[in-house]
Amino acid sequence: ATLALVRAGLGDEDSQLRARIVLGRLARARGDNEEAQLQLEDVIAAGGAADPTTDTWRIANAELAQILAEDGDIDRAEELISRAAPGVETVRVLLQVRVAEAMVLDARGHRDEAVELLAEAIERYPQGPVTQLDQVRALHEK
């Protein structure tokens, strides 16, 4: 139903982009990283070629970086993180960026640094969005 609303163009543009992020998360949860990547690429493309300017676009970059890190495309993951990270002001975006950074560190064989980065995020933002803190904790415990 959500996909039908998105495809129908209902709601404002940011709502549609956020819905695509949710669809990407659902795809990733069921193990379909390819579909998740397509949804997130659409969100990023909708933002144009400039640096990320909205939280929605920053989150899409960070979440796509996480998928790419999992799939071994570390260089592209780092590129997306560098686009998403500057100027982050909200906890929900910052946590997504930190998770992506930790996944890249872990993929490059720097597990201790990744764990330290995640521990700092949990300590600094203990009241952060629960789903993101769960994600951070899962990586921390990995």
C-alpha positions, 0 to 999 in steps of 0.5 A: 500500500505504501508503495502504491501511494509513493508511485501515485505521487501522493503527499509532499516530496519529502514524505514520498522520499521518507516513504522510500527510505522506509521501503528500503529498510523493509527490503533490507530487513527481509534480506533484499539489499538490491531492492533497498539500494534501489529505493535509497538511490532514488531518494539520493537522485531526487536530491540532485547532484549537490551535497545533501541538504535535508535530513532525508537525503543525508539518511538515504546516503548513510543507509546506502553506505551501510548496505554498500559496506556490508556488500564490500563496496567500501570506497563508495560507502566512504564517499556517501558518508562524506556527503552525509556527514557535514553539517549533521544537526539531528541525532537520528541522522548522526546515529545513521552516519555513525553506524555507516562509519563503524561498518566501514571501519569494521569492513576495513579490519578496524573492529576496535575503532568501530566498536569505540565509535559505536560506544561513544554514540550510545553514551552520547545519545542514550535517548536517541531513536530506539530503532537506531540505538538498537542498530548501533548496539547490534553492531557494537555486540557483533 
